[in-house]
Amino acid sequence: MDEMAFFGAIYALGLLLMILQLGALVWVIYDVFTKQKKMPDIEKVLWVVLAFLFTVLGALVYYLVIKREGKYEEKPLEPLETQEEPIVY
């Protein structure tokens, strides 16, 4: 019975790692194509390929190099409260 518990734990760990890899891959692809509007297309393709090849490590590098710096993201607009007159539609 000890062997069954050991292989069950290995299976559960492998399943957890696969879910983590899939989540990292989906996050990088989603972020590259929806949030990085100013990023050149060739760089988008490069990041997606790196995410496929290196999954979690690629996502970590993507976060450290691109996402944390906000390198290609558009800046948010000013809040509407700063306007002096209300907008009437």
Secondary structure, DSSP 4 states (H G I P E B T S, - for coil): -HHHHHHHHHHHHHHHHHHHHHHHHHHHHHHHHHT-TTS-HHHHHHHHHHHHHHHHHHHHHHIIIIITTT-SPPPPPPPGGGSSS----
